[in-house]
Amino acid sequence: MRMQWEAMALAMPEVEDHPNRRLFRGVLTVADAPSDRAPSGARGHKVMLTAQATERALGSLLGMAVDYAPELDRHDAQRKVGIITAADLRPAAGKSHRLDVAGYLFERDFPEVVDEMLRHRGELGMSYEIADVRVLDTEAPVWVATEFKFTGAAVLLREKAAYHGTSVELL
């Protein structure tokens, strides 16, 4: 059995005690497994990102923004509160793969967002934003995405995320 994983990172200089960088890490999604619920934009279909397509799209994820809606129930692309600087696709349970991400929230610019996330510690998940998606069969109950580009991510309550296996923690 041969295990392989892909990792990428955006080189950010270390700045001790930077007032506007609050480190986070999380699980953005699970590849090779159908979503637990239909994501927004999928017209009621569950979605499965293939691990191959996710691996090819990793470079498009680095430097993308993390957004946040005050109710923690959806994406809000107009509220960019952080940046993704690292992404690792790792084998997970069964045949699935976990997409781990890390980056920074702009803590000085958005202290109320950081406070809200800390209040909901253990309840938060993540959701991806993608474009240029190629789906095998748009009539299938589960859309299998074989090509896409990441355009961002959102932090929201895990119960509102399409994949309930996602998570985020502030460090």
Stockholm file with secondary structure:
# STOCKHOLM 1.0

chainA/1-171         MRMQWEAMALAMPEVEDHPNRRLFRGVLTVADAPSDRAPSGARGHKVMLTAQATERALGSLLGMAVDYAPELDRHDAQRKVGIITAADLRPAAGKSHRLDVAGYLFERDFPEVVDEMLRHRGELGMSYEIADVRVLDTEAPVWVATEFKFTGAAVLLREKAAYHGTSVELL
#=GR chainA/1-171 SS CCCCCEEEECCCCCCTTCTTCEEEEEEEEEESSCCSSCCTTSTTCEEEECHHHHHHHHHHHTTCEEEECTTSSSCCTTCEEEEEEEEEEEECSTTCEEEEEEEEECTTTCHHHHHHHHHTTTTEEEEEEEEEEEESCTTSSEEEEEEEEEEEEEEEEGGGSSCTTCEEEEC
#=GC SS_cons         CCCCCEEEECCCCCCTTCTTCEEEEEEEEEESSCCSSCCTTSTTCEEEECHHHHHHHHHHHTTCEEEECTTSSSCCTTCEEEEEEEEEEEECSTTCEEEEEEEEECTTTCHHHHHHHHHTTTTEEEEEEEEEEEESCTTSSEEEEEEEEEEEEEEEEGGGSSCTTCEEEEC
//
